[in-house]
Amino acid sequence: MEDHPVLARALGAASLLVKREDRNGARVGGNKLRALEWILPAAGTSLVSMGGYGSTWCAALALASESLGRRVCAALFPQPWTDLVAATLGCTLEHAEVRLARSRAHLPWAIAGAWRTARRHGAVTWIPAGGATPLGVLGTVNAALEFAEQVRGVEPVDAIVVPLGSGGTAAGLLIGMWIVGWPVQVCAVRVTDPWFANRRRLMRLVERTRKLLERLGLEVVRGSATLRVIGDQLGSGYGHATEAGRVARARFADAGIPVDLTYGAKACAALGPLACSFPHICLWHTFDPRLASRALGEHPQLRAARRYAESLWPHPRSI
Ligand SMILES: Cc1ncc(COP(=O)(O)O)c(C=O)c1O
């Protein structure tokens, strides 16, 4: 946990805490590690999941699974081609088998191909995109309880700002805040399509996780913490950088906080407007650049992915 008074002043907030989830692991970190800590022990030996070409979820799943002797086959759909996408896909390719869809419409075929490949390695466990299952959410519930311990006795936080993709991270934060009984607003900044990242799906995940906890003997009552979905930072869609995101990324980089343009920069861009209503803010920093730090070099699937992505978005600005 870090306190950033200079950034807080620049944003117009009274205080800004940054929860460095990018540092929550020794080899790699990030919010997805929290979900994997719970999902992997319960999963079989052969796993199938999906995400964008530059999915940090699939990269983290591939890396963590390989170190436990599991096999991952990932079905990936195109997103604008940027340096970070190439590097993250490089990580997934290094640790998993990959089926590339050449467009979103082709994703069902890529999933079917991934499934066929995975079946060769044993009974297949399907893991939804982003690891957004009740079991995975427990990882962020734990992180929220850890956060509460870290800030106990400090100025209370009014809002926690987090990127919203599959919803598991925001769901875990809301449940965690209900458990500790804090009147916080969880501000989930949408970074992907509204049909996928929305309040209804997120609250359904919250309810399913509450039921799981109840079955495990912990009844979580709805507390005063609330959820707000922020939709105005998405820009042209998942993986498309925004100007506000670029400005925010540069500002946070100056403070030693490396955020990516797909997730973190859009959450950072929402901080300024939110500071008007919430004096004491926490940014939930989810992206670990170590997942995208090893260039794979030439790889046929890397070349194919680039070709597909650039045929859909010919001129993405590189990051
Ligand atoms: C780096 C990063 N931040 C934030 C998110 C969004 O988290 P969630 O999918 O739990 O909503 C993701 C999702 O993949 C991610 O990879």
The ligand as a Tripos MOL2 file, in Angstrom:
@<TRIPOS>MOLECULE
LIG
   16    16     1     0     0
SMALL
NO_CHARGES

@<TRIPOS>ATOM
      1 C1         -4.5810   -6.0430  -15.4260 C.3       1 LIG1
      2 C2         -6.0470   -6.1700  -15.2390 C.ar      1 LIG1
      3 N1         -6.6960   -5.2520  -14.5100 N.ar      1 LIG1
      4 C3         -8.0210   -5.3230  -14.3220 C.ar      1 LIG1
      5 C4         -8.7750   -6.3230  -14.9010 C.ar      1 LIG1
      6 C5        -10.2370   -6.3470  -14.6650 C.3       1 LIG1
      7 O1        -10.5090   -7.2240  -13.6050 O.3       1 LIG1
      8 P1        -11.8080   -8.1040  -13.6190 P.3       1 LIG1
      9 O2        -11.7530   -8.9810  -14.8550 O.co2     1 LIG1
     10 O3        -11.7260   -8.8980  -12.3720 O.co2     1 LIG1
     11 O4        -12.9700   -7.1780  -13.6710 O.co2     1 LIG1
     12 C6         -8.1450   -7.3090  -15.6700 C.ar      1 LIG1
     13 C7         -8.9080   -8.3650  -16.3230 C.2       1 LIG1
     14 O5         -8.4240   -9.1880  -17.0430 O.2       1 LIG1
     15 C8         -6.7390   -7.2310  -15.8250 C.ar      1 LIG1
     16 O6         -6.0790   -8.1640  -16.5400 O.3       1 LIG1
@<TRIPOS>BOND
     1     1     2 1
     2     2     3 ar
     3     2    15 ar
     4     3     4 ar
     5     4     5 ar
     6     5     6 1
     7     5    12 ar
     8     6     7 1
     9     7     8 1
    10     8     9 2
    11     8    10 1
    12     8    11 1
    13    12    13 1
    14    12    15 ar
    15    13    14 2
    16    15    16 1
@<TRIPOS>SUBSTRUCTURE
     1 LIG1         1 GROUP 0 **** ****
